[in-house]
């Protein structure tokens, strides 16, 4: 019952956000992915996502600034001027340390576009709670030099069936594939994670998001994000 209520609240929040957006079809600077849901994730981890923007207008657009309202997040512009038809990126870093349960955050984008001088992008998460008991084991991965592939298991304790329908890696520092992509009740989903070859000396932090398809009574898929740290020396 608790899981159902939480999912209903999350769905309602997304509907409100979407209904309040008047950007699409108006030209100017438009977010390609205005809402990103990290889904379920552990406490005290740093997560990453790149929001993509496109200039749908007929003139170049300059990104003046991007801001967030809390110390839990950092953002920076990868591209500052977009010609007509060009795409740009705003990079987000979000730490879950001080949160528990469902969260909704916004970043504010300011540009010299008449149509879209200011708009928001939203990032959601469910911190420290695992919907329907679908919890990855382990909840994060750590690679030292010499570590080979590591596996993630997700036990399906109660549902008639779940399926991995998408895996979204933040960048190419890791490769993730589903070894067992379907699981009935009391069965296990199995994913394999491999750190990229050729990484130079340093510490790398990244993450990947798993999208799960649930039984028909659930209208929305379920997201789970797994943080990954890689050390090379």
C-alpha positions as CSV (number, residue, x, y, z in Angstrom):
1,X,0.0,0.0,0.0
2,X,2.8,2.4,0.9
3,X,4.6,1.7,-2.4
4,X,1.4,2.3,-4.3
5,X,0.8,5.7,-2.6
6,X,4.4,6.8,-3.2
7,X,4.2,5.9,-6.8
8,X,0.9,7.8,-7.2
9,X,2.4,10.9,-5.6
10,X,5.4,10.7,-7.9
11,X,3.2,10.3,-10.9
12,X,1.1,13.3,-9.9
13,X,4.2,15.4,-9.4
14,X,5.4,14.6,-12.9
15,X,2.0,15.5,-14.3
16,X,2.1,18.9,-12.5
17,X,5.6,19.6,-13.8
18,X,4.7,18.7,-17.4
19,X,1.4,20.6,-17.4
20,X,3.3,23.7,-16.2
21,X,5.8,23.5,-19.1
22,X,5.0,25.8,-22.0
23,X,8.4,25.5,-23.7
24,X,7.8,22.9,-26.4
25,X,6.8,24.2,-29.8
26,X,7.6,27.8,-28.9
27,X,11.1,28.0,-30.4
28,X,14.1,29.3,-28.6
29,X,16.0,27.2,-26.2
30,X,14.2,23.9,-25.2
31,X,15.2,21.1,-22.9
32,X,15.1,17.7,-24.6
33,X,14.8,15.9,-21.3
34,X,13.2,18.4,-18.8
35,X,12.5,15.8,-16.2
36,X,15.0,13.0,-15.1
37,X,14.1,10.5,-12.4
38,X,17.1,8.7,-10.8
39,X,14.6,6.4,-9.1
40,X,15.6,4.4,-6.0
41,X,19.1,5.0,-4.8
42,X,21.1,4.6,-1.5
43,X,21.8,7.3,1.0
44,X,25.0,9.4,0.8
45,X,26.0,8.9,-2.8
46,X,26.9,11.4,-5.5
47,X,24.8,11.0,-8.7
48,X,25.4,12.5,-12.2
49,X,23.2,13.4,-15.1
50,X,23.5,15.6,-18.2
51,X,20.5,17.6,-19.3
52,X,20.4,18.2,-23.0
53,X,19.1,21.4,-24.6
54,X,18.3,22.3,-28.2
55,X,18.1,25.7,-29.9
56,X,14.8,25.6,-31.9
57,X,15.0,29.3,-32.8
58,X,16.4,31.1,-35.8
59,X,19.2,33.0,-33.9
60,X,22.1,31.9,-31.7
61,X,21.2,31.7,-28.0
62,X,23.7,32.4,-25.2
63,X,23.3,30.5,-21.9
64,X,23.9,33.2,-19.2
65,X,23.8,31.0,-16.1
66,X,22.4,27.9,-14.5
67,X,21.6,27.7,-10.8
68,X,20.4,25.3,-8.1
69,X,18.7,26.2,-4.8
70,X,20.5,23.7,-2.4
71,X,24.0,22.8,-1.4
72,X,23.3,19.1,-2.3
73,X,23.7,19.9,-6.0
74,X,26.2,21.4,-8.4
75,X,25.6,22.4,-12.0
76,X,27.9,23.7,-14.8
77,X,27.5,24.6,-18.4
78,X,29.3,22.4,-21.0
79,X,28.2,24.7,-23.8
80,X,27.5,28.5,-23.5
81,X,26.4,29.5,-27.0
82,X,24.1,27.4,-29.2
83,X,23.5,28.1,-32.9
84,X,20.1,27.3,-34.4
85,X,19.6,23.5,-34.4
86,X,22.6,22.9,-32.0
87,X,22.3,20.9,-28.8
88,X,24.1,21.7,-25.5
89,X,24.6,20.1,-22.2
90,X,24.1,21.1,-18.6
91,X,25.9,18.7,-16.2
92,X,24.3,18.0,-12.8
93,X,25.9,16.5,-9.7
94,X,23.5,15.6,-6.8
95,X,24.4,14.1,-3.4
96,X,21.8,12.1,-1.5
97,X,23.4,12.4,1.9
98,X,20.8,14.5,3.6
99,X,17.7,13.0,2.1
100,X,15.3,10.1,2.7
101,X,12.3,9.2,0.6
102,X,11.0,10.9,-2.4
103,X,12.8,14.1,-3.5
104,X,12.1,16.7,-6.2
105,X,14.7,19.3,-7.2
106,X,14.9,22.0,-9.9
107,X,17.7,23.7,-11.7
108,X,17.1,27.1,-13.2
109,X,18.4,28.0,-16.7
110,X,18.8,31.7,-17.8
111,X,19.5,32.6,-21.4
112,X,19.3,35.6,-23.8
113,X,16.4,34.0,-25.6
114,X,13.2,36.1,-25.9
115,X,11.0,32.9,-26.0
116,X,12.7,31.1,-23.2
117,X,14.7,33.6,-21.1
118,X,14.2,31.4,-18.0
119,X,13.1,27.8,-17.5
120,X,13.6,24.9,-15.2
121,X,14.7,21.3,-15.4
122,X,13.8,18.8,-12.7
123,X,15.5,15.8,-11.1
124,X,13.7,13.3,-8.9
125,X,14.9,10.5,-6.7
126,X,13.7,8.1,-4.0
127,X,16.5,7.9,-1.4
128,X,17.0,4.9,0.9
129,X,13.7,3.3,0.0
130,X,13.3,0.4,-2.4
131,X,9.9,0.1,-4.1
132,X,8.3,-3.4,-4.0
133,X,11.5,-4.6,-2.3
134,X,13.5,-4.4,-5.5
135,X,16.9,-3.6,-4.0
136,X,20.2,-4.0,-5.9
137,X,22.8,-6.1,-4.2
138,X,25.2,-4.4,-3.7
139,X,23.7,-0.9,-3.9
140,X,26.9,0.6,-5.3
141,X,30.1,-0.7,-6.9
142,X,33.8,0.1,-6.2
143,X,36.5,-0.9,-8.7
144,X,40.2,-1.0,-7.7
145,X,43.0,-1.8,-10.2
146,X,42.8,-5.4,-11.1
147,X,39.1,-5.7,-10.4
148,X,37.4,-7.4,-13.3
149,X,33.6,-7.6,-13.9
150,X,31.3,-7.2,-11.0
151,X,27.7,-8.4,-10.8
152,X,24.6,-6.7,-9.4
153,X,21.7,-8.9,-8.3
154,X,18.1,-7.7,-7.8
155,X,15.8,-10.1,-6.0
156,X,12.1,-9.9,-7.0
157,X,10.4,-10.8,-3.7
158,X,6.8,-10.3,-4.4
159,X,5.8,-9.3,-8.0
160,X,4.6,-11.8,-10.6
161,X,7.4,-10.7,-12.9
162,X,9.8,-7.9,-13.6
163,X,12.0,-7.2,-16.7
164,X,15.0,-5.0,-17.4
165,X,14.0,-2.8,-20.4
166,X,16.7,-0.2,-20.4
167,X,20.1,0.5,-18.9
168,X,21.3,4.2,-19.1
169,X,25.0,4.7,-18.3
170,X,26.0,8.3,-17.5
171,X,29.2,8.0,-19.6
172,X,31.5,5.4,-21.2
173,X,33.6,4.7,-18.1
174,X,31.5,1.6,-17.5
175,X,29.7,-1.0,-19.6
176,X,26.6,-2.6,-18.2
177,X,24.6,-5.5,-19.6
178,X,21.8,-7.7,-18.3
179,X,22.8,-11.4,-17.9
180,X,19.3,-12.3,-16.5
181,X,16.8,-9.7,-17.7
182,X,13.6,-11.2,-16.5
183,X,12.7,-12.5,-13.0
184,X,9.5,-14.1,-11.7
185,X,8.5,-14.0,-8.0
186,X,11.5,-15.0,-5.8
187,X,13.8,-15.0,-8.8
188,X,16.8,-12.7,-9.5
189,X,17.7,-10.2,-12.1
190,X,21.5,-10.2,-12.8
191,X,23.6,-7.5,-14.4
192,X,27.3,-7.3,-15.1
193,X,29.3,-4.1,-14.8
194,X,32.8,-3.7,-16.4
195,X,35.1,-0.7,-15.9
196,X,36.4,0.7,-19.2
197,X,40.0,-0.1,-20.3
198,X,42.5,2.7,-20.7
199,X,41.4,4.9,-17.8
200,X,44.3,7.0,-16.7
201,X,45.4,7.6,-13.1
202,X,42.7,9.0,-10.9
203,X,39.3,8.5,-9.2
204,X,36.2,8.3,-11.4
205,X,32.6,8.6,-10.1
206,X,29.7,7.7,-12.3
207,X,26.4,5.8,-12.2
208,X,23.9,3.9,-14.3
209,X,20.1,3.8,-14.2
210,X,18.1,0.6,-14.6
211,X,14.6,0.8,-16.0
212,X,12.3,-2.1,-14.9
213,X,9.0,-3.0,-16.5
214,X,6.5,-4.1,-13.9
215,X,3.2,-6.1,-14.1
216,X,0.3,-4.5,-16.0
217,X,-1.3,-3.1,-12.9
218,X,1.6,-0.6,-12.6
219,X,1.3,2.1,-15.2
220,X,4.8,3.4,-14.9
221,X,8.2,1.7,-15.1
222,X,10.5,1.6,-12.0
223,X,13.9,3.3,-12.0
224,X,16.9,2.2,-9.9
225,X,20.3,4.1,-10.0
226,X,23.6,2.4,-9.0
227,X,26.6,4.6,-8.2
228,X,30.0,3.4,-9.3
229,X,33.5,4.5,-8.2
230,X,36.6,3.5,-10.1
231,X,40.2,4.1,-8.8
232,X,43.2,3.8,-11.1
233,X,46.8,4.3,-10.0
